[in-house]
Amino acid sequence: MVDPITTEVIRNLFISAAEEMKINLARSAYNPVVFEMLDFAVGIFDARANMIAQAPGLPVFLGTLRENVKIVTEDIGGLDKFKPGDIYLMNDPYTSGTHLLDVTCVAPVFHQGEVVGFTTAKMHWVDVGGKDPGSWSNDSKSIYDEGLRLRSVKLYDGGKAVEPVFQVIRYNVRLGESVLGDLRAQVASCRTGEKRFAHILKKYGKETVETAKEQFMDHAEKLARLAVERIPDGTYQAEGWIDNDSLNLDRKNIPIRVTVRVTGSEMQVDLTGSHRENEGPINCGLATTISAIRVGFKCVTTPWVPINEGSFRPLSVVVPEDSMFNAKYPAPVCQFGMHLITMIDTIFKALAPALPGRIPAGHYSDLGVLSVSGTDPRTGAEFIHVDSSSGGWGACEGIDGESTLIAIVDGDSKNIPAEIVEHKYPLRLNQSRFTRTVADPASSVADSAISATLRLWRTISGF
């Protein structure tokens, strides 16, 4: 055993290391979708791909970072195949989530010649090729419409850049130099995490760090189990739906069915009965689905406790093979967000009878992404502007809902300020104003309460 004070110090050192990774990435990135919207996440993992710490970022990346570590390790043949200084790239949506635009760097951390953990940085690139600028298509029919797919691609070999990989990226995405600038920010973030991890090991020793890590993960598990035990045992069900699959607009009310089973300190979330894989891009891989379910689970158990792998040990997930939540190659997946957000609201809806007064009404359940591209008349260069709309969150008992927040899966993300938009792009923001929307119980997942929300409406024009 390690004494509680030392355990808590080590836990917070890892959290601080992840925070420093986040700060360095945001300061180094080239694109506002990263340094303003904060569309990224960083994490630190042990050698078994268990999350040790993650800085506040996109909650929907909670499960996908772990899967990136696991898949890279499996693909290259095990831990003994890594070398100090290696970095691998991943954006395969079927195995590690989320869509092709979210690219992850995975770097091993060594101590005395042995892999003891990993640092990861996942970021939304402004473009990865595909048929549309920004690689975020409403009407894609396969993964080939959406861009460059990378799986366990070695970017640095023993600390040396693999230049052909940089060349492949540069010449297969729009705004290649800008994208590579963001990639270098990810590399810097991973290197920062490596140094901080090594410092913690040097100061306290591997045995102490390993023991403390297991203790604070066990503590997070205990708190999560206590929270689940306070939910009455039972089977809770709810249904939500989305309008269409973004391609077939006449295909109405695609169902999302959630069954939550609570038994003692265990919770199972089952998506059996939800719609099959869609022809349009409203799909996602299993890793992304697990991430979204973890978001809902964390919200109803221990939202105030820092995240590590122990927080999710009481949770199990069931997703049918033929499901839009378990998409298979070559299904389109770029619009992965809307059905995930609605699914989280449906989990809340299912648990509302078991947790009276604690479940909010549904929120606006969309990312509302705006993408504008063209040629900048000031420079003659191509540009791509990506922004996300802000919508309202539903009220709780005795508490008003929050206005103009980004959707629940995006966490700390925010819209890009007008000054940044107008300075960086040939665009003018004509107005930003609130618009009020009231959820219709006949068509909303939030029929446990009518949700009145304020959304931020922006109109934009060129020069």
C-alpha positions as CSV (number, residue, x, y, z in Angstrom):
1,M,0.0,0.0,0.0
2,V,1.0,3.6,-0.6
3,D,-0.2,6.2,1.9
4,P,-3.3,8.2,0.9
5,I,-1.4,11.5,0.8
6,T,1.2,10.2,-1.6
7,T,-1.5,8.5,-3.7
8,E,-3.4,11.8,-4.0
9,V,-0.3,13.7,-4.9
10,I,0.6,11.2,-7.7
11,R,-3.0,11.3,-9.0
12,N,-2.9,15.0,-9.2
13,L,0.6,15.0,-10.8
14,F,-0.9,12.9,-13.7
15,I,-3.8,15.2,-14.0
16,S,-1.5,18.2,-14.1
17,A,0.6,16.5,-16.7
18,A,-2.5,16.0,-18.9
19,E,-3.4,19.7,-18.3
20,E,0.0,20.7,-19.5
21,M,-0.4,18.6,-22.6
22,K,-3.7,20.3,-23.3
23,I,-2.2,23.8,-22.8
24,N,0.8,23.1,-25.1
25,L,-1.4,21.7,-27.8
26,A,-3.8,24.6,-27.8
27,R,-1.0,27.1,-27.9
28,S,0.8,25.4,-30.7
29,A,-2.2,24.6,-33.0
30,Y,-2.7,26.4,-36.3
31,N,-6.5,26.3,-36.7
32,P,-9.2,28.0,-34.6
33,V,-11.2,24.7,-34.5
34,V,-8.4,23.6,-32.1
35,F,-7.2,26.7,-30.2
36,E,-10.6,28.4,-30.0
37,M,-13.2,25.6,-30.2
38,L,-10.9,23.2,-28.3
39,D,-12.0,20.3,-30.4
40,F,-9.4,17.9,-29.1
41,A,-8.5,15.7,-26.1
42,V,-5.4,14.4,-24.5
43,G,-4.8,11.5,-22.1
44,I,-2.3,9.4,-20.3
45,F,-2.6,5.6,-20.1
46,D,-0.8,2.7,-18.5
47,A,0.8,-0.1,-20.4
48,R,-2.6,-2.0,-20.4
49,A,-4.4,0.9,-22.0
50,N,-6.1,1.9,-18.8
51,M,-6.8,5.6,-18.5
52,I,-4.7,7.2,-15.8
53,A,-5.7,10.9,-16.4
54,Q,-7.4,13.0,-19.1
55,A,-7.5,16.8,-19.2
56,P,-10.9,18.4,-19.6
57,G,-11.8,18.2,-23.3
58,L,-14.3,16.5,-25.6
59,P,-16.2,13.9,-23.4
60,V,-17.0,11.8,-26.6
61,F,-13.3,10.9,-26.7
62,L,-13.4,9.2,-23.3
63,G,-13.4,5.7,-24.7
64,T,-11.8,6.3,-28.1
65,L,-8.4,7.3,-26.8
66,R,-8.1,4.0,-24.9
67,E,-9.1,2.1,-28.1
68,N,-6.4,3.9,-30.1
69,V,-3.8,2.6,-27.7
70,K,-5.1,-0.9,-27.7
71,I,-5.4,-1.1,-31.5
72,V,-2.0,0.3,-32.2
73,T,-0.4,-2.2,-29.7
74,E,-2.3,-5.1,-31.3
75,D,-1.5,-4.0,-34.9
76,I,2.2,-3.8,-34.4
77,G,2.4,-7.1,-32.5
78,G,2.7,-6.1,-28.8
79,L,4.5,-3.8,-26.4
80,D,7.9,-5.2,-27.2
81,K,7.7,-3.8,-30.7
82,F,7.6,-0.1,-29.5
83,K,10.8,1.9,-29.4
84,P,11.5,5.1,-27.4
85,G,10.5,8.1,-29.5
86,D,7.9,6.2,-31.6
87,I,4.6,7.9,-32.5
88,Y,1.7,6.3,-34.4
89,L,-1.3,7.9,-36.1
90,M,-4.9,6.6,-36.0
91,N,-8.2,7.8,-37.3
92,D,-9.9,4.6,-38.3
93,P,-13.5,5.2,-37.2
94,Y,-14.6,1.5,-37.1
95,T,-12.0,0.4,-34.5
96,S,-11.0,3.6,-32.6
97,G,-13.6,6.3,-33.5
98,T,-14.9,8.9,-34.1
99,H,-14.8,10.1,-37.8
100,L,-11.8,10.6,-40.1
101,L,-11.3,14.2,-39.1
102,D,-10.4,13.2,-35.5
103,V,-6.8,12.0,-35.7
104,T,-4.9,10.5,-32.7
105,C,-1.2,10.5,-32.0
106,V,-0.2,7.6,-29.7
107,A,3.3,7.7,-28.1
108,P,4.8,5.0,-25.8
109,V,6.4,6.0,-22.5
110,F,9.5,4.1,-21.5
111,H,11.1,3.6,-18.1
112,Q,14.4,1.6,-17.8
113,G,13.8,0.1,-21.3
114,E,10.2,-1.0,-20.6
115,V,6.9,0.4,-21.9
116,V,5.1,1.7,-18.8
117,G,2.4,3.7,-20.5
118,F,1.3,5.9,-23.3
119,T,0.4,9.6,-24.0
120,T,-2.2,10.4,-26.6
121,A,-3.5,13.5,-28.3
122,K,-6.7,13.5,-30.5
123,M,-7.5,16.5,-32.6
124,H,-10.0,17.5,-35.2
125,W,-8.1,18.3,-38.3
126,V,-9.6,21.0,-40.6
127,D,-9.5,18.6,-43.6
128,V,-8.6,15.0,-44.4
129,G,-9.4,15.0,-48.1
130,G,-12.6,13.4,-49.4
131,K,-15.2,14.9,-51.8
132,D,-16.0,18.1,-49.8
133,P,-13.9,20.8,-48.3
134,G,-13.7,20.2,-44.6
135,S,-14.3,16.5,-45.1
136,W,-17.7,16.8,-43.3
137,S,-20.3,15.7,-45.8
138,N,-24.0,15.5,-45.3
139,D,-24.5,13.1,-48.2
140,S,-21.5,10.8,-48.1
141,K,-22.3,7.2,-49.1
142,S,-19.1,5.4,-48.0
143,I,-15.9,6.1,-46.1
144,Y,-14.2,6.8,-49.4
145,D,-16.3,10.0,-49.8
146,E,-14.9,11.2,-46.5
147,G,-11.1,11.3,-46.8
148,L,-7.8,9.7,-45.8
149,R,-8.0,6.7,-43.4
150,L,-5.0,6.0,-41.2
151,R,-4.6,2.9,-39.0
152,S,-1.5,2.4,-36.8
153,V,0.7,4.4,-39.2
154,K,4.2,5.1,-37.8
155,L,4.8,8.9,-37.9
156,Y,8.1,8.9,-35.8
157,D,10.5,5.9,-35.7
158,G,12.7,6.0,-32.7
159,G,12.3,9.8,-32.5
160,K,13.0,10.3,-36.2
161,A,10.2,11.6,-38.5
162,V,9.0,9.2,-41.2
163,E,9.0,11.8,-44.0
164,P,7.0,9.8,-46.5
165,V,4.1,9.8,-44.1
166,F,4.2,13.5,-43.8
167,Q,4.3,13.7,-47.6
168,V,1.2,11.5,-48.0
169,I,-0.7,13.7,-45.6
170,R,0.5,17.0,-47.2
171,Y,-0.6,16.0,-50.7
172,N,-3.8,14.3,-49.8
173,V,-5.6,16.9,-47.7
174,R,-6.6,20.5,-48.4
175,L,-4.5,23.1,-46.5
176,G,-1.7,20.6,-46.1
177,E,0.8,22.9,-44.4
178,S,-1.9,24.0,-41.9
179,V,-2.9,20.5,-41.1
180,L,0.8,19.5,-40.6
181,G,1.1,22.4,-38.2
182,D,-1.7,21.0,-36.1
183,L,-0.1,17.6,-36.3
184,R,3.2,19.0,-35.0
185,A,1.2,20.5,-32.1
186,Q,-0.1,17.0,-31.3
187,V,3.4,15.6,-31.4
188,A,4.6,18.3,-29.0
189,S,1.7,17.5,-26.6
190,C,2.6,13.8,-26.6
191,R,6.3,14.7,-25.9
192,T,5.2,16.9,-23.0
193,G,3.3,14.0,-21.5
194,E,6.2,11.7,-21.9
195,K,8.5,14.1,-20.0
196,R,6.0,14.6,-17.2
197,F,5.3,10.8,-16.9
198,A,9.1,10.2,-16.7
199,H,9.5,12.8,-14.0
200,I,6.8,11.2,-11.9
201,L,8.5,7.8,-12.2
202,K,11.9,9.3,-11.4
203,K,10.6,11.1,-8.3
204,Y,8.5,8.3,-6.7
205,G,9.8,5.1,-8.4
206,K,7.9,2.7,-10.6
207,E,6.6,0.5,-7.8
208,T,5.1,3.4,-5.9
209,V,3.6,4.9,-8.9
210,E,2.1,1.6,-10.1
211,T,0.6,0.9,-6.6
212,A,-0.8,4.5,-6.3
213,K,-2.3,4.3,-9.7
214,E,-4.2,1.1,-8.8
215,Q,-5.3,2.6,-5.6
216,F,-6.8,5.8,-7.1
217,M,-8.4,3.7,-9.8
218,D,-10.0,1.4,-7.2
219,H,-11.2,4.5,-5.3
220,A,-12.9,5.9,-8.5
221,E,-14.5,2.5,-9.0
222,K,-15.8,2.4,-5.4
223,L,-17.3,5.8,-5.7
224,A,-19.0,4.9,-9.1
225,R,-20.4,1.7,-7.6
226,L,-21.8,3.5,-4.6
227,A,-23.5,5.9,-7.0
228,V,-25.0,3.0,-9.0
229,E,-26.2,1.3,-5.8
230,R,-28.3,4.4,-5.0
231,I,-30.3,3.7,-8.2
232,P,-33.1,1.2,-7.5
233,D,-32.5,-2.1,-9.2
234,G,-34.6,-2.6,-12.3
235,T,-34.8,-2.4,-16.0
236,Y,-35.5,1.0,-17.5
237,Q,-36.3,1.7,-21.1
238,A,-36.8,4.7,-23.3
239,E,-37.0,5.6,-27.0
240,G,-35.8,8.6,-28.9
241,W,-35.3,9.3,-32.6
242,I,-33.6,11.4,-35.1
243,D,-35.3,12.9,-38.2
244,N,-33.4,11.1,-41.0
245,D,-30.0,9.7,-42.0
246,S,-28.9,13.0,-43.6
247,L,-29.0,11.3,-47.1
248,N,-32.5,10.0,-47.4
249,L,-34.5,13.0,-46.2
250,D,-37.9,11.2,-46.6
251,R,-36.9,8.4,-44.2
252,K,-38.5,9.8,-41.0
253,N,-38.0,9.1,-37.3
254,I,-35.1,6.8,-37.1
255,P,-35.5,5.1,-33.7
256,I,-33.0,5.0,-30.9
257,R,-34.0,2.5,-28.2
258,V,-32.2,2.3,-24.8
259,T,-32.5,-0.3,-22.1
260,V,-30.7,0.4,-18.8
261,R,-30.3,-2.5,-16.4
262,V,-29.3,-1.8,-12.8
263,T,-28.3,-4.7,-10.6
264,G,-26.6,-3.8,-7.3
265,S,-23.4,-1.8,-8.2
266,E,-23.5,-2.8,-11.9
267,M,-25.1,-0.9,-14.8
268,Q,-25.7,-2.2,-18.3
269,V,-26.7,0.0,-21.3
270,D,-28.2,-2.0,-24.1
271,L,-29.0,-0.4,-27.5
272,T,-30.8,-3.4,-28.9
273,G,-33.8,-2.3,-31.0
274,S,-32.1,0.9,-32.3
275,H,-32.0,1.4,-36.1
276,R,-29.7,-0.6,-38.3
277,E,-26.7,0.9,-40.0
278,N,-27.8,3.9,-42.2
279,E,-27.0,4.5,-45.8
280,G,-26.2,8.1,-45.0
281,P,-23.4,9.2,-42.7
282,I,-25.4,9.1,-39.4
283,N,-23.3,6.1,-38.1
284,C,-20.4,5.5,-35.8
285,G,-18.1,2.7,-34.7
286,L,-18.4,0.8,-31.5
287,A,-15.6,2.8,-29.7
288,T,-17.5,6.0,-30.3
289,T,-20.7,4.5,-28.9
290,I,-18.9,3.3,-25.8
291,S,-17.5,6.8,-25.3
292,A,-21.0,8.4,-25.5
293,I,-22.4,5.9,-23.1
294,R,-19.6,6.6,-20.7
295,V,-20.5,10.3,-20.9
296,G,-24.1,9.5,-19.8
297,F,-22.9,7.1,-17.1
298,K,-20.4,9.6,-15.6
299,C,-23.1,12.3,-15.5
300,V,-25.5,10.1,-13.4
301,T,-22.8,8.6,-11.1
302,T,-19.7,10.7,-10.2
303,P,-19.4,13.8,-12.4
304,W,-17.3,15.6,-9.8
305,V,-14.6,12.9,-9.7
306,P,-11.6,13.2,-12.0
307,I,-11.7,10.6,-14.8
308,N,-9.7,7.4,-14.8
309,E,-10.4,3.9,-15.9
310,G,-11.8,2.9,-12.5
311,S,-14.8,5.3,-13.1
312,F,-16.2,2.9,-15.7
313,R,-15.6,-0.5,-14.3
314,P,-19.2,-0.9,-13.1
315,L,-20.5,-0.2,-16.7
316,S,-21.1,-2.7,-19.5
317,V,-22.4,-2.1,-23.0
318,V,-24.5,-4.1,-25.4
319,V,-24.6,-3.0,-29.0
320,P,-26.0,-5.2,-31.8
321,E,-23.7,-5.9,-34.8
322,D,-26.2,-4.6,-37.4
323,S,-26.6,-1.1,-35.8
324,M,-25.9,2.5,-36.7
325,F,-24.0,2.5,-33.3
326,N,-21.7,-0.3,-34.5
327,A,-21.0,0.7,-38.1
328,K,-18.8,-1.6,-40.3
329,Y,-16.5,-0.8,-43.2
330,P,-17.2,0.9,-45.6
331,A,-20.2,2.7,-44.0
332,P,-20.1,6.5,-44.0
333,V,-19.6,7.9,-40.5
334,C,-18.7,11.6,-40.8
335,Q,-21.9,12.9,-39.2
336,F,-21.4,10.7,-36.1
337,G,-22.7,13.2,-33.5
338,M,-26.4,13.7,-33.7
339,H,-27.6,10.2,-32.9
340,L,-25.0,9.9,-30.1
341,I,-26.2,13.1,-28.4
342,T,-29.8,11.9,-28.7
343,M,-28.8,8.5,-27.3
344,I,-27.3,10.1,-24.2
345,D,-30.5,12.1,-23.7
346,T,-32.4,8.8,-24.1
347,I,-30.3,7.2,-21.4
348,F,-31.2,10.1,-19.1
349,K,-34.9,9.7,-20.1
350,A,-34.8,6.0,-19.3
351,L,-33.3,6.7,-15.8
352,A,-35.7,9.6,-15.0
353,P,-38.2,7.5,-13.1
354,A,-35.4,6.0,-11.0
355,L,-33.7,9.3,-10.3
356,P,-36.6,11.8,-9.6
357,G,-35.5,15.4,-9.7
358,R,-32.0,14.6,-10.9
359,I,-32.5,14.2,-14.7
360,P,-32.6,17.2,-16.9
361,A,-34.9,17.7,-19.9
362,G,-33.3,17.0,-23.2
363,H,-31.0,19.5,-24.8
364,Y,-30.8,20.7,-28.4
365,S,-29.1,17.4,-29.4
366,D,-27.0,18.6,-32.3
367,L,-23.5,20.0,-33.1
368,G,-24.9,22.3,-35.7
369,V,-21.6,22.5,-37.5
370,L,-21.1,25.3,-40.0
371,S,-18.4,24.8,-42.7
372,V,-17.5,27.6,-45.1
373,S,-14.8,27.2,-47.7
374,G,-13.5,29.1,-50.7
375,T,-10.6,31.3,-51.9
376,D,-9.4,34.2,-49.8
377,P,-9.3,37.3,-52.2
378,R,-6.7,38.9,-49.9
379,T,-4.1,36.1,-50.6
380,G,-5.5,33.9,-53.3
381,A,-5.2,30.9,-50.8
382,E,-7.9,28.4,-50.1
383,F,-9.5,28.6,-46.7
384,I,-11.9,26.4,-44.6
385,H,-13.7,27.8,-41.7
386,V,-15.4,25.3,-39.3
387,D,-17.6,26.5,-36.4
388,S,-20.2,24.9,-34.1
389,S,-23.5,26.4,-33.1
390,S,-24.5,26.7,-29.4
391,G,-27.8,25.5,-28.2
392,G,-29.7,25.3,-24.9
393,W,-29.6,22.6,-22.3
394,G,-32.8,21.4,-20.6
395,A,-33.9,22.4,-17.1
396,C,-33.8,20.3,-14.0
397,E,-36.3,20.4,-11.1
398,G,-36.0,23.9,-9.6
399,I,-33.2,24.9,-11.9
400,D,-33.4,26.7,-15.2
401,G,-31.8,25.3,-18.3
402,E,-28.5,26.7,-19.5
403,S,-28.5,28.8,-22.7
404,T,-26.2,28.5,-25.7
405,L,-23.9,25.7,-24.5
406,I,-22.2,23.3,-26.9
407,A,-23.7,19.8,-27.1
408,I,-23.0,17.4,-24.2
409,V,-20.5,15.3,-26.2
410,D,-18.3,18.3,-26.9
411,G,-17.7,19.4,-23.3
412,D,-15.4,22.5,-23.2
413,S,-15.9,23.4,-26.9
414,K,-17.2,26.9,-27.7
415,N,-18.0,28.9,-30.8
416,I,-15.2,30.9,-32.5
417,P,-15.2,34.6,-31.6
418,A,-16.2,37.1,-34.4
419,E,-12.8,38.8,-34.2
420,I,-11.0,35.5,-35.0
421,V,-13.3,34.7,-37.8
422,E,-13.0,38.1,-39.5
423,H,-9.2,38.3,-39.0
424,K,-8.4,34.8,-40.3
425,Y,-11.0,34.4,-43.0
426,P,-12.6,36.6,-45.7
427,L,-15.8,36.6,-43.8
428,R,-18.0,39.1,-41.9
429,L,-20.2,38.1,-39.0
430,N,-23.3,40.2,-39.5
431,Q,-25.1,39.3,-36.3
432,S,-25.1,37.0,-33.3
433,R,-28.4,36.8,-31.5
434,F,-30.5,34.5,-29.3
435,T,-33.4,32.5,-30.7
436,R,-35.8,30.7,-28.5
437,T,-36.9,27.1,-29.3
438,V,-39.4,25.0,-27.4
439,A,-39.1,21.3,-27.6
440,D,-42.2,19.5,-28.9
441,P,-43.0,16.5,-26.7
442,A,-44.5,14.7,-29.7
443,S,-41.2,14.7,-31.5
444,S,-38.5,15.2,-28.9
445,V,-36.6,12.7,-26.8
446,A,-37.1,15.1,-23.9
447,D,-40.8,14.4,-23.3
448,S,-40.1,14.0,-19.6
449,A,-40.3,17.8,-19.6
450,I,-40.8,20.5,-22.2
451,S,-37.5,22.1,-22.8
452,A,-37.3,25.8,-23.7
453,T,-33.8,26.7,-24.8
454,L,-31.9,29.7,-26.2
455,R,-29.7,29.1,-29.2
456,L,-27.0,31.4,-30.6
457,W,-27.9,32.2,-34.2
458,R,-25.2,33.8,-36.3
459,T,-25.4,35.0,-39.9
460,I,-22.2,35.3,-41.9
461,S,-21.2,36.7,-45.3
462,G,-18.2,37.1,-47.4
463,F,-16.4,40.4,-48.3
